[in-house]
Amino acid sequence: MGSLTDIKIRNLKPQERPYQVADGDGLILEVRPSGQKAWLYRYRVHGR
């Protein structure tokens, strides 16, 4: 589990396609081509 620090997040540069960087335990940072960054949380309820 590699936690993202403020410096690591600031240094992420946009690419041609959106990409995701995992923070751990289902928390993901998505970097979009526009440079926008969005947090995503992936979770399961009752195994689904």
N, C-alpha and C positions, 0 to 999 in steps of 0.2 A: 504494500500500500504506500504509494508515493504521494504525500500531501503536497498540494500546490501552494506555493507561497505567493505573496503579493508580487514579488519581483518576477517569478516564473510566469505568472499570469500576464503581467504587463509586457513581457518579452515575446509572447505568442503573436505571431504575425499572420494576417489573413492569407489564404491561398486561393487558388482557382475554385476549389470546391470546399464546402463546409467540412470540418473535421472535429473530432472529439478527443478530449484529454481526460483520462480518468483520475479522480481524486481519491477514490476508495469508498467502499461500502455503498455503491450504487450512485454516488454523486459524480456527475460528469460536467465538464465545461465544454460547450460547443463554440467554436470560432467560425464565424460566417465570412464569406468573401467581402462583405461590406466593412468588415472589421468589428462588427458587433459581437459581443460575447454573451452567452446565455447559459445559466445553470440548468441542468436537467437532473432529475432524480428518478432512477429506475428502481421499482419496488415490485414485490409480489404479495398477493393476498391469498392465503390458503393454497399456495403452490401454483397459482395462476399468474 
